[in-house]
Amino acid sequence: MVRLRLEGETAEEVKMMADTIESVFPYSIGFSPVQEGKNPRYAGQQKFFSYATVYPATDSHLENSST
């Protein structure tokens, strides 16, 4: 299992990157809808996020990788 978090300054930027990543992987990833960051510590620094959990297929080369 691998967890992915995309972070960007605009919702469009995050969505574009999620679409790009999903298009190159040989299996479904399914990023969450883009969310607006709400951490008050970063007030004035608008951030957007999207998350995914990837479960590589058992025959995937990623499953046996040590890196």
C-alpha positions in Angstrom: 0.0 0.0 0.0 1.2 3.5 -0.9 -0.4 6.7 0.2 -0.2 9.8 -2.0 -0.9 13.4 -1.2 -0.9 16.1 -3.8 -0.6 19.7 -2.7 -0.9 22.8 -4.9 -1.7 26.5 -4.9 -4.8 26.1 -7.1 -7.5 23.4 -7.3 -6.9 23.2 -11.0 -3.2 22.5 -10.5 -3.9 19.6 -8.1 -6.7 18.2 -10.4 -4.4 18.3 -13.4 -1.6 16.5 -11.5 -4.0 13.8 -10.2 -5.3 13.3 -13.8 -1.7 13.0 -15.1 -0.7 10.5 -12.5 -3.8 8.4 -13.0 -3.1 8.3 -16.8 0.4 6.8 -16.4 -0.3 4.1 -13.8 -1.3 0.6 -15.0 -4.1 0.4 -12.4 -6.7 2.6 -10.9 -5.7 5.1 -8.2 -8.8 7.1 -7.5 -7.7 10.4 -6.0 -10.1 12.1 -3.6 -11.9 15.3 -4.8 -9.7 18.4 -4.4 -10.1 19.9 -0.9 -9.3 23.4 0.2 -6.7 23.6 3.1 -8.2 24.9 6.4 -5.1 24.9 8.7 -5.2 28.3 10.5 -1.4 28.1 10.9 -1.1 28.8 7.1 -3.6 31.6 6.9 -3.0 33.7 3.8 -1.2 30.8 2.0 -4.0 29.1 0.1 -3.4 25.4 -0.5 -5.4 22.7 -2.1 -5.0 18.9 -1.6 -6.0 15.5 -3.0 -5.3 12.1 -1.5 -5.1 8.6 -2.7 -4.2 5.1 -1.4 -2.7 2.8 -4.0 -2.8 -1.0 -3.7 -0.5 -2.4 -6.3 -1.6 -5.6 -7.9 0.2 -8.7 -6.5 2.0 -9.3 -9.8 3.2 -5.7 -10.0 6.9 -5.0 -10.0 6.2 -2.3 -7.3 5.2 -5.1 -4.9 8.7 -6.6 -5.0 10.7 -3.4 -5.1 13.0 -2.6 -2.2 13.3 1.1 -2.9 
